[in-house]
């Protein structure tokens, strides 16, 4: 996992153990789902700090 974190029954920041690692989205508590949504919502702002942006491309279908 990123930066050495792994799944475990109880959170331990020193040992880098967290109980929510590897939990399917549908099983995450609503407050954890909201935290993840907040990060995604902030991505455009985070990328802009590095001169990057999110763009949407038109879908190209085969046979066209």
Buried (B, 14 or more C-beta within 10 A) or exposed (E): EEEEEEEEEEEEEEEBBBEEBEEEEEEBEEEEEEEEEEEEEEEEEEEEEEEEEEEEEEEEEEEE
